[in-house]
Amino acid sequence: MSGLLGYMGYEFGRNALMAGTLVALLSAVVGFFVVLRRMAFVASGISHAALGGVAIGVLLHQSPVLWAIAFSIVVALLMAALGKRGVHEDTAMGVFFPASMAFGVVVVSFSRTWQSDLLSYLFGNILASRSTRNRRTPRASRWVRCGRS
């Protein structure tokens, strides 16, 4: 326990604890509705499909985060289009999840400058959170709780 309390003496430790707590609370609210609608595999698959967008951003030397968002939206729209044609969401995700991950690996292999922290775009680093971002998280939480998602 003294190890955890020792980190609270540093600003990055306090920011990480605050960010983790806020994200856990927000995830509990959102996760309830994801499971209720039976879309847990879809949510997981779209987040992993972002690797294709990150790879495009790395290859083009542009913002990997923006490319990940755009690529995830495209995958979600393609899944919705398949859903309207009678394909179940889990089946569509079973196709797009490995295909987009494989696409990301292939695109990264074309990059001459390998970034060893490519997966950090997908998972992040909680110790790098700042207090300004921690102020935005409660706003996002209120936005989700009000049903504006």
JOGI-V600814 format. One record per run of one state. SS is the DSSP state (hx for helix, st for strand, lp for the rest). FROM is the first residue (numbers start at 1). TO is the last residue. If there is no record, write none. Layout:
ss=[SS & SS]
from=[FROM & FROM]
to=[TO & TO]
//
This chain:
ss=[lp & hx & lp & hx & lp & hx & lp & hx & lp & hx & lp & hx & lp & hx & lp & hx & lp]
from=[1 & 2 & 8 & 11 & 37 & 40 & 61 & 64 & 85 & 89 & 111 & 120 & 124 & 126 & 129 & 131 & 146]
to=[1 & 7 & 10 & 36 & 39 & 60 & 63 & 84 & 88 & 110 & 119 & 123 & 125 & 128 & 130 & 145 & 149]
//
